[in-house]
Structure formats: C-alpha cells, structure tokens
Amino acid sequence: MANEEKNSAALTRGYRKTRRGYVTSDKMDKTIVVEVEDRVKHALYGKIIRRTSKVKAHDELGTAGVGDLVVISETRPLSASKRWRLVEILEKAK
C-alpha cells in the first residue's frame, strides 16, 4: 500500500530536468554555481552553437569544489535564485 502511494506521488510530480556541468564557484554556504552547456543548431545556417548558462545549485554537504564535473537536478525553489540541487559529483577537479 505504501509502495503504491510512493509510485503515484512520483508520477504526479512529473519530469524533472537533469543537467551536467562544471562548478565555477563554491564560495557561498551550501550553494555552488554550475556552468551548463547547451548545444543548439542555428536555424538558418545549421552550424552548431555552444550556449552556456550559469545556475545556482544547492549543495547540502558542501562537497563539490571548483572545477568538478557534477550532475544537477531541477527542484522546487529553494531561495530567490536556487532551483537546482546537486545529485552527484562525476569527476573531481585535479
């Protein structure tokens, strides 16, 4: 019974985006800034363009450092600018 409730709650919550990116700042308390790259095709010329955006993500334990490759997931608003949460660190910086 409890298992069915968990499954139905997960289905109603919907799809959550996940992104990979590099940590550019870890100076804030429990917050990291992640630079996420998006590749899009130009509508007219067809050239692949790299677009980057910086997002703030919640890092509860403060384990991520500058240069780390991380996976972040979309979540509810945690503050005025944080809408992402750290899922895992794929690669530590050298």
Secondary structure, 3 states (H helix, E strand, C coil): CHHHHHHHHHHHHCCCCEEEEEEEECCCCCEEEEEEEEEEECCCCCCEEEEEEEEEEECCCCCCCCCCEEEEEECCCCCCCEEEEEEEEEECCC
